[in-house]
Amino acid sequence: MRLQLPFFPVLVHGPSMAPTLRSGDALLVWRTRKASAGDLVVARFRSRPDLLVVKRVVRPEDGAWWIEGDNEFVTDDSRTFGVADVLGRVAFRYWPRPGRVG
């Protein structure tokens, strides 16, 4: 049996969520598949299951979620890879500027 804690850590890489998140931000993520428009989530694209991303939920689509980054100049999101499955919602940033994000 594999133990799964309700939270897991994620380290942000890249500029796709700027200005909300920056590369190097450390996040604590609540393990859940539930999401609402506007939530920051950790997800996997169905077309790229090897790619774990932090993005913002836009809308439900095809039994999954359309997600996009906050940086309009970076399109490594549903505009390129299609829908994604949510693995968790970002609870807060614990490094380097602790606090809620969103």
MODA-V448152 format. One record per residue. N is the residue number from 1. RES is the residue in one letter. SS is DSSP state (hx for helix, st for strand, lp for the rest). PSI is psi in radians with two decimals (none if undefined). BURIAL is 1 if it has 9 or more other C-alpha atoms within 8 Angstrom, else 0. Layout:
BEGIN
n:res:ss:psi:burial
N:RES:SS:PSI:BURIAL
N:RES:SS:PSI:BURIAL
END
This chain:
BEGIN
n:res:ss:psi:burial
1:M:lp:2.34:0
2:R:lp:2.18:0
3:L:lp:2.24:0
4:Q:lp:2.03:0
5:L:lp:2.74:0
6:P:lp:-0.31:0
7:F:st:2.68:0
8:F:st:2.61:1
9:P:st:2.62:0
10:V:st:2.41:0
11:L:st:2.22:1
12:V:lp:2.32:1
13:H:lp:2.24:0
14:G:lp:2.99:0
15:P:lp:0.14:1
16:S:lp:-0.36:1
17:M:lp:0.16:1
18:A:lp:2.47:1
19:P:lp:-0.04:0
20:T:lp:-0.83:0
21:L:lp:2.65:1
22:R:lp:2.74:1
23:S:lp:2.28:1
24:G:lp:-0.22:0
25:D:lp:2.37:1
26:A:st:2.22:1
27:L:st:2.64:1
28:L:st:2.25:1
29:V:st:2.27:1
30:W:st:2.12:1
31:R:st:1.91:1
32:T:lp:2.71:1
33:R:lp:-0.07:0
34:K:lp:2.44:0
35:A:lp:2.84:1
36:S:lp:2.74:0
37:A:lp:2.31:0
38:G:lp:-0.31:0
39:D:lp:2.54:1
40:L:st:2.25:1
41:V:st:2.82:1
42:V:st:2.30:1
43:A:st:2.93:1
44:R:st:2.32:1
45:F:st:2.44:1
46:R:lp:-0.54:1
47:S:lp:-0.23:0
48:R:st:1.19:0
49:P:st:-0.25:0
50:D:st:-0.17:0
51:L:st:2.00:0
52:L:st:2.23:1
53:V:st:2.73:0
54:V:st:2.08:1
55:K:st:3.09:1
56:R:st:2.35:1
57:V:st:2.28:1
58:V:st:-0.90:1
59:R:st:2.76:1
60:P:st:2.53:0
61:E:st:2.24:0
62:D:lp:0.74:0
63:G:lp:0.22:0
64:A:st:-2.63:1
65:W:st:2.46:1
66:W:st:2.12:1
67:I:st:2.56:1
68:E:st:2.67:1
69:G:lp:2.81:1
70:D:lp:-0.37:1
71:N:lp:1.90:1
72:E:lp:-0.27:0
73:F:lp:-0.09:0
74:V:lp:2.11:0
75:T:lp:0.61:1
76:D:lp:1.04:1
77:D:lp:-2.71:1
78:S:hx:-0.41:1
79:R:hx:-0.46:0
80:T:hx:-0.75:0
81:F:hx:-0.06:1
82:G:lp:-2.77:1
83:V:lp:2.80:1
84:A:st:2.75:1
85:D:st:2.26:1
86:V:st:2.34:1
87:L:st:-0.39:1
88:G:st:2.82:1
89:R:st:2.43:1
90:V:st:2.16:1
91:A:st:-0.85:1
92:F:st:2.89:1
93:R:st:2.26:1
94:Y:st:-0.12:1
95:W:st:2.45:0
96:P:lp:-0.16:0
97:R:lp:1.51:0
98:P:lp:2.48:0
99:G:st:3.07:0
100:R:lp:2.60:0
101:V:lp:2.76:1
102:G:lp:none:0
END
